[in-house]
Amino acid sequence: MKDDSVMVINGLDTFEAHVETLEYSLPRTLVYTWIANWKDQPSPATEVAWGLSASQGRTHRKVTHRGRAKMPGARKDDAGGWKGVIGLLRDFLEKRGAE
């Protein structure tokens, strides 16, 4: 019987991401390298940049993921992945704010 609670991406069900911080200027900017073992091409590292700014009493975020031009599988995987990451981050922050 298949276990639908286990996610498998590119044949893997155990996920690791390795990062190296390249730049940070908290609370506005965070830039890091990203190597994920579930990508169809785990190397070379790509670069993720988060930018935060205040706008009308809210926080505007911009996430840029660079270095995937020659990685069509990674671009396809990430298309839905970042939406999920942002949603999890939002839920976490809202829960912390309620405490």
N, C-alpha and C positions, 0 to 999 in steps of 0.2 A: 504494500500500500504506500502511495506517495505522500510525503509530509509536506503539505502546502505552506507550512510556517517557515520552511527553510528556503532562503533566497539563493539562487545559483546564477552567477553572472560569469560568462565566458568560462564555464566549467568549474568555477570556484564557489565554495560556500563559506569560506573563512576569509575575511577581508582585512587588509592592512593598508595604511597610508603612511608614507614617510614624508616629513616636511622639514624644511630648513628656513628659519626666519631670515628674510633679506632686508626688510625695512619695517620699522614701526614708529609711529608717532601717535601714541594713544591719547585720547580716544578716537582719533580721526582716521588713521591709516594703518593697515596691516598688509604686508606683502610677504608671501612665502612660496617656496618651491613645493611641488606636489608630485609624488610618485605613488600610484595606487596599483596594487597587485592584481586587481580584477580587470584592468584595462586590456584590450587586445594587444596593445604595445605598452607595457609598463614603463619602459624607458624610452626616451629621455624624460627628464623632469619637465613638467609644465610650471606655469607661474600663476598664482591666484592673488588678486589684489582686492581688498575690501576698503571702501571709502565710506565714511559716515559724515553726514552733515545735518544740521538742524534746519527745518523748514516748517513754518506755521505751527510751531509747538509739537512737531513730530520729528522722528529721526528718519532721514532718507538714506538708504543704503544703495551702493553700487558695487556689484561684484563683477570683476573682469577675470576671465580665465584665458591666459595667453599660451601659445605654443602648441596648439592642437591642429593647426592648418593641415598637416600631413597625417593626421590621425582620425580618419572618418569614423572609426568604431568608437573612439573616445568621445567625439563630439555627439554621436548618437546616444551613448550611455549617459552623458552629462546633461543632455537636454531635459530630462525629467529629474535627474539626480539633484541638481541645484535647487529646484523648486521644493523638493523634499527637505533638503538641508535647511533652507530658509524657513520653511514651516516649522521644523523641529526647533530651530533657534528661537523663533517667535513664541512658540508654546512655552519653551523653557523660561524666556524672559518674562512673559506674562505671569507665569506661575510664581517666579521669584518676586515680581512686583506685588503680588497678592499676599505674600507672606508678611 
